[in-house]
Structures are given as structure tokens and as C-alpha cells.
Amino acid sequence: MKELLLCFVPLFVAVDAIGVLPIFMSLTEGMEPRMLRRVIYQSVITATAVALAFLAIGKAILKLLGITVADFMVAGGVLLFVLSLSDLLRTEKVQRLIDPDSLGAVPLGVPLITGPAVLTTSILLINEYGLFTTAVAIVVNIVIAGVVFRSAEFIHRFLGKAGAKTVSKVASLLLAAIAVMIVRRGIATFITLGISR
């Protein structure tokens, strides 16, 4: 249970459902309830499918390319840091796109729910906690994102526009801190491997 929680938290920060909420509301504004439900289900299914597919083949691709865990930790940590910094400095995550038929898949499912931050974090977490725990944490976080979308109006009323932005910025700051930790561990692994050789 402790491992699942430790795996859950970085992915929760990476998914950033509250941060995506204002974008979701903007994209689905004026949409009828039946269509809105369809968009939410489509986004959850797409995000889950892409994330789990990447989990299944991600490590094999790294092995094929000769990329070590330490290489990926440093590169992934730097990428996460850049993404989090971008979110901290940017007011919006995506421009308004309106295509009701594919809205749930793109941009909501990918890249807003399952984006580079989630994919990078998931690969790094596999090495720490294993495939099963990481997969469960991903699915739980994506389902939570779906629940947040379903409760969009209530959450937005409760937090307000400023509150939603604040939560998003705090999540991005946490992601930046996690990114620094991952880079530090990657460098430590390099040093350890160098000494052992």
C-alpha cells in the first residue's frame, strides 16, 4: 500500500487534473450532457490506453536503443523540469480546439491527461515500484481525472478561477521538485556505476 501511494503521488502531480479543469470547461462549454459524458469517457479510455501501451513497450524501446535507466532518469528529469517550468510560467496549457467527435481523445485524453510528464514519470516509476504498481497508479489517477471532469462545475465553483490556477501552479512546482530528485538519483546512479567499474 505504501509503494502504491508513493507511486500514486508523482503521477497525480503529472496528470494535474485540477490544472486541466479550466481548459476542459472551456472546450466543453455549452455542450449537452449526453455529449459531455461521451467526451469524458472517450478521454479516460484514450488516456488509459496510451499510458498502458507505453508502459508495455517503453522499457523494450529503451533497451533496443541502448538507453540505461540512469540515462533515462537524467533525461526524463530534465524533461519533467522543463514541462513543469513551462506550466509555471504559462497561463494556459493549450489553445482552444473544438471538434466534438475527437475532443475526448485529442487534446483531452492525449496530451492533457496522458502527456509527456505522465509518460516520462511512469517509465521512471517502473524501475522504482514495478510494472503492476505503476499501472494501477496510472489507472487510478486517470479515473480521478474523469471524476474531476464529471464534477467540473462544482469544483470550479468551489475553487474559483484563481483557486484552480493556484492548485495547478503548486502541482507544477511539486513536479519540478520531483524532476530535480529524479536527476539527482540518475547522477548518483552514474557515479555508483562508475565506481563499481
N, C-alpha and C positions, 0 to 999 in steps of 0.2 A: 504493500500500500504506500509506503514511504517513497519507493522508487517511482511509482506511478505519479505521485504528487510532484516529485522533483522533475519528472519528465513533462508533466502537465503544464507547469508554470511557464517555462520558456516558450512553449507552443501557444499558450493563452496570450502571452505578450505579442508573439509574432502574428497571430491571427488578427488581434486588435479589433474585435467585433464592435466595441463601442465607438472606436475611431472611424470605422467604416459606416456606422449607422447614419450619420448625416448625408453621406453620399447615396446610401440605399434609399433614404427618404426622398432625396432629390430626384433620383432616377425613376422611382415608382409613384411619384406624385400624381394624384388623380386616377390611379389605376383601380379598376373594380376589384372587389375582394377575391373573386374566383381566380382572376388572372394573377393577383398578388400572391396567392397561395402557390400557384403554379411556378411563379418566378422563384419563390423561396425554396420549394422542393428541388427545382432544377439547379439552383445554386449550391445547395447542400450535396446533392448527388454528384455534380460535376467536381466540386472541390474535393470530396472524399475519394472519388475515382482517380483523379490526377495525383493526389497526395500518396495514396496507397500504391499506385503504379510506380511512382518514383521511388518509394520505399523498396519495392520489389526488385527494381533493376538498377537503382542508383549506385549501390556498392559494386555491382558487377561492372558497371561502366567505369567506375574509378579504378578498379583492378585492371581492366583491359587497357586503360590509358597509363597505367603505372603510377597512379597518384596514391601516395601514402595517406594514412589517417592524419598525421601531423601536417602534411601539405594542405589537406582539405580544411583542417581546423584553422590554420592561419588565413588561408584564402577566404573561407566561409566567415570567419570572424570579422575580417576586413569588410567583406560584402555587407554583412549584417550592420556593421557600424555605419557604413555609407548610407544604407537604406534608412536606418533609424535617424541619422543626422538629416537626411533629406526630408523625412516626415516631421522632424522638429522644426525645420526652417520653412516648410511649405505649408500653405493654408489649406490646400485641397489635395487629395490623393489622385484624383482622376477627373478628366473633363466630362461634362455631361454627355452621355450616349443614350440614345433612345431607340432600341429595337426590341420590342416586347417578346418576340419569338426566341431570341437568343440572349436576352438580358440576364437571365439566371446563370447561363453558362459563362458568358463573357459580357461585361467585365466582373460580375459579382462572384461567380464561382472561382474563376481564374481571370485576373490575378489578385482580386481584392481579398478573397478568403484564403485561397491557396496561392500564394505568390512566392517570390524568391526567398523572402525571410522564412516562411514556413518550410519550404523545400530544403533550404540550407540547414536550418535548425534541426529538422527531422533526421537528416543524414548524420549530423554530429551526435544526436541523442542515441542513435542506434548503437554507436560504439560505447556509450556510457551505460545504457539500460537495456539494450537488446531490441530485437525486431518487434516482438509481441507487445511489450510495454509501450513502445513508441507508437505503434499502430493504434492501440487502444486510446492513448492520449490524444492522437490526431483526430480520431473519430469523435471522441467526446467533445473536443474543442470546436469541431465543425458543427456538431449538433447544437452546441451552446450558441454559436453564431446564428444558426437557423432560428433558435428560440428568441434571441435578441431581435432578429428581424421581424418575427411574428409579434413581438411586444414593442415594436418601434415607436408607436405614438405615445404609449405610456412612459417608456424610458426617456424619450426626448422631452416630454412634459416635465418629468421628474428632475432630470439633469439640467435641462435648458440648453441652449446653443453653446453658451460659454462653458457649462459643465462638461458637455460631450467633448468639446475641444480640449479642455484641461485633462480629462481622463486619457484622451488619445496621446497628448504630449507626454504625460507621465509614463504611459506604456512605451512610447518611443525612447524615452530616457532609460527605462529599465532594459530595453532591448540593446541599447548602446553599451550599458554596463555588462550585460551578458556577452556581447560581442568582444569586449576587451578581455573578459575572463577566458573566452574560447581561444583568442590569440595567445594569451599568456600560457595556457595549457599546451597549445601547439608548439610554442617556442621551447617550453620545458621538455616536451617530448623529443624535439630535435636535439637538445642538449644531452638528454639521457641516452638517446641512441648514439650520439657522437662519442660519449664517454665509454659506452659499452663496446664500441668498435675499437 
